[in-house]
């Protein structure tokens, strides 16, 4: 059975690309949209207070298969996640992006100076389409306003160390389904960090425990390396060195840095033992 979180199908409707693979009452082709707000929540149901499953950042592309009551049911192209988006946060047509936000967060302003009214906040990894206008160190951006140009980098520029990216989020609030700098969850932190390094990881913790190669470990938890992903059932953390982890978690309600041994003892009460430890590079 295909994972419905990663494949756009329901009993009443499915993507045309899945015809012959899944059964549905009808099959449709998508209409591409692009996130034009600072961030667009991806919800489980088409309601303003529906559970947030993930988020799409400015510039992300979403293939929309159905519109209902101001929401669109679609699939993110970046990681394939499926859910409901507020259509007010999306625009069409899709514009080609060339740059991305390369700092933890920055504002899109109404004009090319720091006193201009802010339109919205953009988080690390948001993608933008530049215009030709430049003034006072700011650059005009389609569907956003003016952004301080030093806070942007070409999309081809990748971070060398995903852990260093994750460490920038230390103390950020915990937010279920979040991938933005103002709040994110355990798997969102890891996905965001590796994405900045040009490594595409799936969205959820159960998906991330299948990436890379398994690392052999025992109760001593020795031999681990910076960048290893520690996976429990329902939780993931990132090793910052041989003995410490960084993770967004509900216990601290924030991104925290702590000894792995202490976390294992506490996390075990809710999530059980470590299932696997994954390594993406030697």
Backbone as numpy.savetxt, mean C-alpha at the origin, in Angstrom:
# Nx Ny Nz CAx CAy CAz Cx Cy Cz
-9.98 -22.69 -6.11 -10.82 -21.49 -6.11 -9.94 -20.24 -6.11
-10.23 -19.31 -7.00 -9.47 -18.08 -7.08 -9.72 -17.21 -5.87
-8.69 -16.54 -5.40 -8.81 -15.64 -4.26 -9.63 -14.42 -4.68
-10.83 -14.20 -4.08 -11.65 -13.05 -4.48 -11.04 -11.71 -4.12
-10.05 -11.70 -3.23 -9.36 -10.44 -2.93 -8.46 -10.00 -4.08
-8.09 -10.95 -4.94 -7.17 -10.66 -6.03 -7.77 -10.91 -7.41
-9.01 -11.33 -7.46 -9.67 -11.61 -8.73 -11.07 -11.02 -8.71
-11.39 -10.15 -9.68 -12.68 -9.46 -9.68 -13.82 -10.35 -10.16
-14.40 -11.08 -9.23 -15.57 -11.89 -9.58 -16.50 -12.03 -8.39
-17.79 -12.06 -8.72 -18.87 -12.35 -7.76 -19.85 -13.23 -8.51
-20.84 -13.72 -7.83 -21.81 -14.58 -8.50 -22.61 -13.82 -9.55
-22.80 -12.51 -9.34 -23.61 -11.73 -10.27 -22.80 -11.02 -11.34
-21.48 -10.89 -11.13 -20.66 -10.12 -12.06 -19.21 -10.53 -11.94
-18.52 -10.56 -13.09 -17.10 -10.88 -13.09 -16.42 -10.17 -14.25
-15.12 -10.05 -14.15 -14.35 -9.45 -15.23 -14.37 -10.36 -16.45
-14.40 -9.76 -17.63 -14.41 -10.53 -18.87 -13.19 -11.44 -18.97
-12.07 -10.99 -18.39 -10.84 -11.80 -18.46 -10.97 -13.12 -17.70
-12.02 -13.23 -16.85 -12.21 -14.45 -16.07 -13.30 -15.35 -16.66
-13.83 -14.98 -17.82 -14.86 -15.80 -18.45 -14.27 -17.15 -18.83
-14.96 -18.20 -18.48 -14.45 -19.54 -18.71 -13.64 -20.07 -17.54
-13.35 -19.20 -16.58 -12.60 -19.60 -15.39 -13.50 -19.62 -14.17
-14.38 -18.60 -14.07 -15.35 -18.53 -12.98 -16.74 -18.37 -13.58
-17.74 -18.75 -12.80 -19.12 -18.60 -13.24 -19.72 -17.33 -12.66
-20.39 -16.56 -13.50 -21.05 -15.34 -13.06 -22.24 -15.07 -13.97
-23.19 -14.26 -13.49 -24.37 -13.95 -14.29 -24.02 -13.12 -15.51
-22.99 -12.28 -15.40 -22.54 -11.49 -16.55 -21.08 -11.15 -16.39
-20.47 -10.84 -17.53 -19.05 -10.51 -17.56 -18.90 -9.13 -18.21
-18.01 -8.31 -17.65 -17.87 -6.95 -18.16 -16.39 -6.59 -18.30
-16.13 -5.65 -19.20 -14.79 -5.08 -19.34 -14.67 -3.89 -18.40
-13.47 -3.61 -17.92 -13.32 -2.51 -16.96 -13.21 -1.16 -17.65
-13.48 -0.11 -16.86 -13.21 1.26 -17.28 -12.08 1.77 -16.39
-10.92 2.06 -16.96 -9.78 2.49 -16.14 -10.02 3.86 -15.51
-9.69 3.97 -14.24 -9.73 5.22 -13.50 -8.39 5.41 -12.80
-8.19 6.62 -12.31 -6.94 6.94 -11.62 -7.26 7.74 -10.36
-6.55 7.44 -9.28 -6.77 8.14 -8.02 -6.30 9.59 -8.17
-7.22 10.53 -7.97 -6.89 11.95 -8.06 -6.94 12.63 -6.70
-7.44 11.94 -5.68 -7.38 12.43 -4.31 -6.01 12.08 -3.73
-5.72 12.54 -2.53 -4.46 12.19 -1.90 -4.36 10.70 -1.65
-5.47 10.11 -1.24 -5.55 8.67 -0.98 -6.99 8.24 -1.17
-7.20 7.00 -1.61 -8.55 6.48 -1.83 -8.70 5.17 -1.07
-9.55 5.12 -0.04 -9.78 3.87 0.66 -10.41 2.82 -0.25
-9.99 1.58 -0.08 -10.60 0.44 -0.76 -11.42 -0.28 0.29
-12.73 -0.34 0.10 -13.62 -0.85 1.14 -14.23 -2.20 0.77
-14.67 -2.90 1.81 -15.27 -4.22 1.63 -16.66 -4.11 1.04
-17.37 -3.05 1.39 -18.75 -2.82 0.90 -18.87 -1.38 0.43
-19.85 -1.08 -0.44 -19.99 0.28 -0.98 -20.70 1.22 -0.01
-20.09 1.46 1.11 -20.64 2.35 2.13 -19.52 3.23 2.68
-19.83 4.49 3.03 -18.79 5.40 3.52 -18.04 4.89 4.74
-18.72 4.13 5.60 -18.07 3.60 6.80 -17.81 2.10 6.69
-17.78 1.59 5.46 -17.47 0.17 5.26 -16.04 -0.13 5.65
-15.79 -1.37 6.02 -14.44 -1.77 6.45 -13.41 -1.46 5.37
-12.33 -0.81 5.78 -11.24 -0.51 4.85 -10.32 -1.72 4.74
-10.16 -2.21 3.52 -9.29 -3.36 3.27 -7.90 -2.93 2.85
-7.82 -1.81 2.14 -6.54 -1.29 1.69 -6.75 0.15 1.27
-5.71 0.73 0.68 -5.79 2.09 0.15 -5.04 2.16 -1.17
-5.49 3.07 -2.01 -4.75 3.41 -3.24 -4.25 4.83 -3.09
-3.01 5.07 -3.46 -2.44 6.40 -3.37 -2.67 7.19 -4.65
-2.47 8.49 -4.55 -2.63 9.37 -5.71 -1.81 8.83 -6.89
-2.46 8.74 -8.04 -1.81 8.26 -9.25 -1.98 6.79 -9.52
-2.39 6.03 -8.52 -2.63 4.60 -8.74 -3.81 4.41 -9.71
-3.75 3.35 -10.49 -4.79 3.07 -11.47 -5.70 1.97 -10.95
-7.00 2.17 -11.12 -8.02 1.22 -10.69 -8.90 0.88 -11.88
-9.07 -0.40 -12.18 -10.00 -0.85 -13.22 -11.37 -1.05 -12.58
-12.34 -0.23 -12.98 -13.67 -0.26 -12.38 -14.62 -1.10 -13.23
-15.30 -2.05 -12.59 -16.21 -2.97 -13.28 -17.68 -2.65 -13.03
-17.97 -1.94 -11.96 -19.37 -1.61 -11.65 -19.42 -0.32 -10.84
-20.43 0.49 -11.10 -20.69 1.69 -10.30 -22.02 1.52 -9.58
-22.00 1.90 -8.29 -23.21 1.75 -7.50 -23.22 2.77 -6.36
-24.18 3.68 -6.40 -24.36 4.63 -5.32 -23.14 5.47 -5.00
-22.43 5.91 -6.02 -21.26 6.74 -5.79 -19.98 5.97 -5.53
-20.06 4.63 -5.59 -18.88 3.79 -5.39 -18.62 2.98 -6.66
-17.37 2.61 -6.83 -16.99 1.76 -7.95 -16.32 0.50 -7.46
-16.76 -0.64 -7.97 -16.15 -1.93 -7.62 -15.05 -2.20 -8.63
-13.83 -2.28 -8.15 -12.73 -2.40 -9.08 -11.52 -3.10 -8.52
-10.48 -3.15 -9.34 -9.25 -3.84 -9.00 -8.07 -2.90 -9.21
-7.20 -2.81 -8.20 -5.99 -2.00 -8.31 -5.00 -2.69 -9.24
-4.40 -1.93 -10.13 -3.41 -2.52 -11.02 -2.09 -2.79 -10.31
-1.78 -2.03 -9.29 -0.48 -2.16 -8.63 -0.31 -3.50 -7.93
-1.33 -3.95 -7.20 -1.21 -5.23 -6.48 -2.38 -6.18 -6.70
-3.33 -5.77 -7.56 -4.43 -6.66 -7.90 -5.57 -6.73 -6.89
-5.52 -5.90 -5.84 -6.54 -6.00 -4.80 -7.88 -5.50 -5.30
-8.96 -6.16 -4.86 -10.31 -5.88 -5.32 -11.16 -5.30 -4.20
-11.96 -4.30 -4.50 -12.86 -3.73 -3.50 -13.62 -2.55 -4.05
-14.24 -1.82 -3.15 -15.09 -0.68 -3.51 -14.36 0.63 -3.25
-14.40 1.53 -4.23 -13.76 2.84 -4.12 -14.82 3.94 -4.22
-14.62 5.02 -3.48 -15.44 6.21 -3.63 -15.09 6.84 -4.98
-16.05 6.93 -5.87 -15.78 7.46 -7.21 -15.33 8.91 -7.19
-15.65 9.64 -6.13 -15.23 11.04 -6.02 -13.72 11.15 -5.90
-13.05 10.06 -5.50 -11.60 10.06 -5.36 -10.89 9.65 -6.64
-11.66 9.28 -7.68 -11.09 8.79 -8.93 -11.39 9.73 -10.08
-10.55 9.68 -11.10 -10.75 10.48 -12.31 -10.43 9.64 -13.53
-10.93 10.09 -14.67 -10.61 9.47 -15.96 -10.43 10.60 -16.97
-9.58 10.40 -17.99 -8.84 9.19 -18.30 -7.60 9.04 -17.43
-6.91 7.92 -17.62 -5.67 7.67 -16.90 -4.55 8.46 -17.55
-3.80 9.19 -16.73 -2.67 9.97 -17.21 -1.37 9.21 -16.93
-0.43 9.33 -17.84 0.88 8.72 -17.62 1.61 9.48 -16.52
2.16 8.76 -15.56 2.91 9.39 -14.47 4.40 9.20 -14.70
5.19 10.16 -14.22 6.63 10.08 -14.42 7.42 10.20 -13.12
6.79 10.77 -12.07 7.48 11.00 -10.82 6.66 10.48 -9.64
7.31 10.38 -8.51 6.65 9.89 -7.30 7.12 10.70 -6.11
6.31 10.70 -5.06 6.70 11.36 -3.81 7.82 10.54 -3.18
8.92 11.21 -2.86 10.11 10.52 -2.39 10.45 10.88 -0.95
9.52 11.53 -0.26 9.65 11.83 1.17 8.45 11.20 1.86
8.46 11.19 3.18 7.39 10.52 3.91 6.02 11.09 3.56
5.95 12.41 3.47 4.69 13.05 3.06 4.98 14.47 2.61
4.11 14.98 1.76 4.21 16.36 1.29 2.83 16.84 0.89
2.68 18.15 0.78 1.39 18.71 0.39 1.36 19.08 -1.09
0.16 18.98 -1.67 -0.13 19.61 -2.95 -0.84 20.92 -2.63
-0.25 22.04 -3.08 -0.78 23.36 -2.76 -1.54 23.96 -3.94
-2.32 24.99 -3.63 -3.08 25.68 -4.67 -2.21 26.61 -5.50
-1.03 26.96 -4.98 -0.12 27.83 -5.70 1.32 27.48 -5.41
2.26 28.13 -6.11 3.68 27.76 -5.99 4.39 28.44 -4.81
3.81 28.33 -3.62 4.48 28.84 -2.43 3.89 28.19 -1.19
4.63 28.25 -0.10 4.24 27.54 1.12 3.04 28.17 1.81
2.65 29.39 1.43 1.50 30.04 2.05 0.20 29.75 1.30
0.31 29.10 0.16 -0.89 28.76 -0.61 -1.71 27.71 0.13
-2.99 27.68 -0.14 -3.87 26.71 0.53 -3.51 25.29 0.11
-3.39 24.39 1.07 -3.10 22.99 0.70 -4.35 22.30 0.16
-4.19 21.57 -0.93 -5.29 20.79 -1.48 -5.45 19.47 -0.73
-4.36 18.74 -0.59 -4.37 17.49 0.15 -2.94 17.04 0.37
-2.80 16.02 1.21 -1.49 15.46 1.54 -1.21 14.27 0.65
0.03 14.13 0.21 0.45 12.96 -0.55 1.51 12.21 0.24
1.39 10.90 0.27 2.32 10.07 1.02 3.40 9.47 0.13
4.43 8.98 0.77 5.53 8.32 0.07 5.00 7.31 -0.95
5.46 7.41 -2.18 5.05 6.47 -3.21 3.94 6.95 -4.11
3.26 8.05 -3.72 2.22 8.59 -4.59 2.84 9.00 -5.92
2.11 8.75 -7.02 2.63 9.01 -8.36 1.95 10.25 -8.96
2.73 11.03 -9.69 2.20 12.29 -10.22 2.58 12.49 -11.68
1.81 13.37 -12.32 2.05 13.77 -13.70 2.43 15.24 -13.70
3.66 15.54 -14.08 4.15 16.91 -14.02 3.67 17.73 -15.22
3.42 19.00 -14.95 3.21 19.98 -16.01 4.53 20.70 -16.27
4.52 21.64 -17.18 5.76 22.34 -17.53 6.07 23.49 -16.57
5.03 24.03 -15.90 5.24 25.22 -15.07 6.05 24.92 -13.82
7.03 25.78 -13.55 7.85 25.71 -12.34 8.05 27.12 -11.79
7.98 27.22 -10.46 8.15 28.53 -9.84 8.48 28.36 -8.36
9.46 29.12 -7.88 9.82 29.12 -6.46 10.17 27.73 -5.92
10.70 26.86 -6.77 11.04 25.52 -6.31 9.88 24.56 -6.36
8.71 25.01 -6.80 7.52 24.17 -6.92 7.28 23.82 -8.38
6.59 22.70 -8.60 6.24 22.29 -9.95 4.74 22.02 -10.00
4.10 22.41 -11.08 2.67 22.16 -11.26 2.43 20.69 -11.60
1.40 20.13 -11.02 1.10 18.70 -11.18 -0.37 18.54 -11.57
-0.61 17.73 -12.57 -1.98 17.45 -13.01 -2.82 16.89 -11.85
-4.05 17.40 -11.72 -5.04 16.90 -10.76 -4.60 17.02 -9.30
-3.59 17.85 -9.04 -3.13 17.96 -7.65 -2.89 19.41 -7.26
-2.15 20.16 -8.07 -1.80 21.53 -7.72 -0.31 21.73 -7.89
0.31 22.32 -6.87 1.74 22.60 -6.90 2.42 21.81 -5.78
3.52 21.15 -6.13 4.27 20.34 -5.16 5.71 20.82 -5.14
6.29 20.84 -3.95 7.71 21.20 -3.82 8.53 20.15 -4.57
9.26 20.60 -5.60 9.86 19.65 -6.53 10.92 18.77 -5.90
11.60 19.26 -4.87 12.63 18.46 -4.21 12.05 17.26 -3.49
10.73 17.24 -3.29 10.06 16.12 -2.63 9.65 15.03 -3.62
10.02 15.22 -4.89 9.67 14.25 -5.92 10.94 13.63 -6.50
10.77 12.45 -7.08 11.88 11.76 -7.75 11.32 11.01 -8.95
12.14 10.75 -9.96 11.66 9.95 -11.09 11.19 8.57 -10.61
10.19 8.03 -11.26 9.67 6.72 -10.85 10.72 5.63 -10.97
11.69 5.84 -11.82 12.74 4.83 -12.00 13.72 4.79 -10.84
13.71 5.80 -10.00 14.64 5.86 -8.87 14.12 4.99 -7.73
14.89 3.99 -7.35 14.47 3.05 -6.32 15.36 3.14 -5.09
14.75 2.95 -3.94 15.50 2.91 -2.69 16.34 1.63 -2.65
17.49 1.70 -2.01 18.36 0.53 -1.91 18.00 -0.38 -0.75
17.43 0.19 0.30 17.17 -0.57 1.52 15.72 -0.40 1.95
14.86 -1.40 1.72 13.46 -1.27 2.12 13.28 -1.09 3.63
14.20 -1.62 4.43 14.08 -1.46 5.87 14.25 0.01 6.26
15.17 0.69 5.60 15.36 2.12 5.87 14.11 2.91 5.53
13.41 2.48 4.50 12.12 3.12 4.16 11.12 2.86 5.28
11.00 1.62 5.71 10.06 1.27 6.77 10.35 2.02 8.06
11.62 2.24 8.35 12.01 2.93 9.59 11.53 4.39 9.60
11.29 4.96 8.45 10.77 6.32 8.40 9.36 6.41 8.98
8.66 5.28 9.02 7.28 5.25 9.51 7.20 4.99 11.03
8.34 4.92 11.71 8.34 4.66 13.15 7.41 5.66 13.86
6.53 5.12 14.71 5.54 5.86 15.51 4.32 6.30 14.70
4.27 6.01 13.39 3.06 6.32 12.64 1.90 5.53 13.25
0.70 6.11 13.32 -0.43 5.41 13.93 -0.80 4.14 13.17
-1.34 3.19 13.91 -1.86 1.96 13.28 -3.20 2.28 12.63
-3.36 1.84 11.40 -4.64 2.00 10.68 -4.90 0.74 9.87
-5.96 0.04 10.22 -6.32 -1.18 9.51 -6.52 -0.87 8.03
-5.80 -1.58 7.17 -5.91 -1.37 5.73 -5.11 -0.21 5.19
-4.38 0.49 6.04 -3.67 1.68 5.61 -2.34 1.40 4.93
-1.99 2.26 3.97 -0.65 2.23 3.36 -0.08 3.65 3.30
-0.74 4.62 3.92 -0.31 6.01 3.85 0.56 6.36 5.05
1.24 7.50 4.95 2.16 7.90 6.01 1.45 8.27 7.29
0.16 8.60 7.21 -0.60 8.98 8.40 -1.15 7.77 9.14
-0.94 6.58 8.63 -1.42 5.39 9.30 -1.42 4.19 8.38
-0.95 3.06 8.90 -0.90 1.84 8.09 -0.90 0.62 9.00
-1.12 -0.55 8.38 -1.15 -1.79 9.15 0.12 -2.58 8.87
0.20 -3.78 9.46 1.46 -4.54 9.41 1.88 -4.88 7.99
0.98 -5.42 7.21 1.34 -5.80 5.84 1.46 -4.58 4.93
0.70 -3.52 5.24 0.81 -2.29 4.47 2.17 -1.65 4.62
2.74 -1.71 5.83 4.08 -1.18 6.07 5.11 -1.92 5.23
5.03 -3.24 5.23 6.01 -4.03 4.49 5.83 -3.86 2.99
4.60 -3.86 2.51 4.36 -3.67 1.08 4.88 -2.31 0.62
4.62 -1.26 1.40 5.05 0.09 1.06 6.57 0.20 1.02
7.23 -0.40 2.01 8.69 -0.33 2.09 9.35 -1.01 0.90
8.88 -2.19 0.55 9.48 -2.92 -0.56 9.10 -2.30 -1.91
7.93 -1.73 -1.98 7.52 -1.05 -3.22 8.47 0.09 -3.54
8.90 0.82 -2.50 9.83 1.93 -2.70 11.18 1.44 -3.23
11.48 0.18 -2.97 12.73 -0.42 -3.45 12.54 -1.16 -4.77
11.37 -1.01 -5.38 11.11 -1.64 -6.67 10.72 -3.10 -6.59
10.32 -3.55 -5.41 9.95 -4.95 -5.20 8.45 -5.01 -4.91
7.69 -5.60 -5.81 6.24 -5.66 -5.65 5.85 -6.85 -4.77
5.23 -6.55 -3.64 4.74 -7.59 -2.74 3.21 -7.55 -2.70
2.57 -8.68 -2.45 1.12 -8.68 -2.31 0.68 -7.94 -1.06
-0.59 -7.67 -0.94 -1.10 -6.75 0.08 -1.22 -7.34 1.48
-1.75 -8.56 1.61 -2.12 -9.07 2.93 -1.05 -9.97 3.54
-1.13 -10.14 4.86 -0.14 -10.94 5.57 -0.14 -12.39 5.11
-1.31 -12.96 4.81 -1.35 -14.36 4.38 -0.72 -14.53 3.01
-0.71 -13.46 2.22 -0.05 -13.50 0.92 1.46 -13.32 1.06
1.86 -12.46 1.97 3.28 -12.15 2.13 4.06 -13.31 2.72
3.41 -14.22 3.39 4.16 -15.35 3.94 4.49 -16.40 2.89
4.18 -16.11 1.63 4.53 -16.99 0.52 5.65 -16.40 -0.35
6.09 -15.18 -0.06 7.07 -14.53 -0.93 8.49 -14.97 -0.59
9.40 -14.78 -1.53 10.80 -15.08 -1.29 11.05 -16.54 -0.94
12.08 -16.75 -0.13 12.46 -18.09 0.30 12.33 -18.23 1.81
11.97 -19.42 2.23 11.84 -19.67 3.67 13.21 -19.72 4.33
13.30 -19.13 5.52 14.52 -19.14 6.31 14.37 -20.19 7.42
15.34 -21.06 7.53 15.28 -22.04 8.61 15.51 -21.36 9.95
14.71 -21.72 10.94 14.86 -21.12 12.26 14.41 -22.12 13.32
14.86 -21.89 14.54 14.42 -22.70 15.68 14.06 -21.75 16.80
13.88 -22.28 18.00 13.44 -21.46 19.12 14.44 -20.37 19.49
15.71 -20.57 19.12 16.72 -19.56 19.43 16.57 -18.30 18.57
15.92 -18.44 17.42 15.71 -17.33 16.48 17.03 -16.64 16.13
18.06 -17.42 15.94 19.35 -16.88 15.54 19.53 -17.00 14.02
20.48 -16.24 13.49 20.77 -16.32 12.06 19.86 -15.50 11.19
19.04 -14.65 11.79 18.16 -13.80 10.99 18.90 -12.56 10.51
18.38 -11.94 9.45 19.04 -10.79 8.85 18.09 -9.62 8.69
18.68 -8.45 8.58 17.92 -7.24 8.27 17.16 -7.46 6.96
15.88 -7.19 6.98 15.05 -7.36 5.79 14.25 -8.64 5.77
14.52 -9.58 6.68 13.71 -10.80 6.76 12.29 -10.44 7.23
11.32 -11.15 6.71 9.91 -10.92 7.07 9.45 -12.05 7.98
9.08 -11.71 9.20 8.62 -12.69 10.18 7.10 -12.76 10.10
6.58 -13.97 9.91 5.15 -14.14 9.63 4.46 -15.01 10.68
3.41 -14.47 11.26 2.49 -15.22 12.09 1.19 -15.38 11.30
0.24 -16.10 11.83 -1.07 -16.17 11.20 -1.81 -14.87 11.52
-1.83 -13.97 10.56 -2.51 -12.70 10.74 -1.61 -11.53 11.09
-0.30 -11.73 11.07 0.60 -10.62 11.40 1.95 -10.83 10.73
2.61 -9.72 10.38 3.96 -9.76 9.81 4.79 -8.64 10.41
6.10 -8.87 10.47 7.03 -7.88 10.99 8.31 -7.94 10.16
9.10 -6.89 10.24 10.31 -6.77 9.44 11.52 -6.70 10.35
12.48 -7.59 10.12 13.71 -7.57 10.91 14.55 -6.34 10.55
15.00 -5.60 11.58 15.89 -4.46 11.34 17.34 -4.84 11.59
17.56 -5.90 12.37 18.89 -6.48 12.57 18.66 -7.92 13.02
19.62 -8.55 13.62 19.49 -9.96 13.98 18.49 -10.22 15.09
18.15 -9.20 15.87 17.33 -9.44 17.06 16.14 -8.51 17.23
15.95 -7.54 16.33 14.88 -6.56 16.51 13.96 -6.53 15.28
12.70 -6.17 15.54 11.71 -6.05 14.47 11.10 -4.66 14.47
10.58 -4.30 13.32 9.77 -3.10 13.14 8.42 -3.58 12.61
7.34 -3.14 13.24 6.03 -3.58 12.77 4.94 -2.62 13.21
3.92 -2.48 12.36 2.71 -1.77 12.73 1.82 -2.77 13.45
1.34 -2.41 14.63 0.61 -3.39 15.42 -0.43 -2.75 16.33
-1.46 -3.53 16.64 -2.55 -3.04 17.46 -2.22 -2.92 18.93
-1.15 -3.58 19.38 -0.77 -3.49 20.80 -0.27 -2.07 21.10
0.63 -1.56 20.27 1.12 -0.19 20.45 0.23 0.82 19.72
-0.66 0.33 18.86 -1.47 1.17 17.98 -0.59 2.13 17.19
0.56 1.62 16.76 1.54 2.42 16.04 2.59 1.50 15.45
3.45 2.06 14.62 4.63 1.35 14.15 5.66 1.39 15.28
6.11 0.22 15.71 7.01 0.13 16.85 8.26 -0.66 16.50
9.34 -0.37 17.21 10.60 -1.08 17.07 10.89 -1.74 18.41
11.10 -3.06 18.42 11.27 -3.77 19.68 12.03 -5.07 19.46
12.53 -5.68 20.54 13.21 -6.97 20.41 12.25 -8.05 19.92
12.72 -8.88 19.00 11.89 -9.95 18.48 11.45 -10.90 19.59
12.35 -11.23 20.51 12.02 -12.18 21.57 10.83 -11.71 22.40
10.81 -10.43 22.75 9.71 -9.89 23.54 8.41 -9.91 22.74
8.51 -9.59 21.47 7.31 -9.58 20.63 6.76 -10.98 20.43
7.64 -11.97 20.26 7.19 -13.35 20.07 6.37 -13.81 21.26
6.82 -13.50 22.44 6.11 -13.92 23.65 4.73 -13.28 23.72
4.66 -12.00 23.41 3.38 -11.29 23.49 2.45 -11.67 22.34
2.99 -11.67 21.12 2.18 -11.95 19.94 1.65 -13.38 19.97
2.43 -14.28 20.55 2.01 -15.68 20.62 0.68 -15.87 21.32
0.35 -14.98 22.24 -0.92 -15.09 22.97 -2.12 -14.86 22.07
-1.92 -14.09 21.00 -3.03 -13.79 20.09 -2.94 -14.51 18.75
-1.70 -14.68 18.25 -1.52 -15.20 16.90 -0.81 -16.55 16.85
-0.40 -17.05 18.00 0.31 -18.32 18.02 1.78 -18.17 17.67
2.39 -19.27 17.29 3.82 -19.28 16.99 4.10 -18.71 15.60
5.35 -18.37 15.37 5.77 -17.93 14.04 5.54 -19.06 13.04
4.92 -18.73 11.91 4.65 -19.73 10.88 5.85 -19.91 9.95
6.42 -18.79 9.54 7.55 -18.83 8.61 8.29 -17.52 8.65
9.52 -17.54 8.22 10.31 -16.33 8.05 10.79 -16.32 6.61
10.56 -15.23 5.92 10.83 -15.15 4.49 11.98 -14.19 4.21
12.78 -14.52 3.22 13.91 -13.70 2.82 13.84 -13.48 1.31
13.89 -12.21 0.90 13.78 -11.87 -0.51 15.11 -11.74 -1.20
16.19 -11.64 -0.46 17.52 -11.52 -1.05 18.52 -12.23 -0.17
19.67 -12.57 -0.73 20.71 -13.22 0.04 21.36 -12.25 1.04
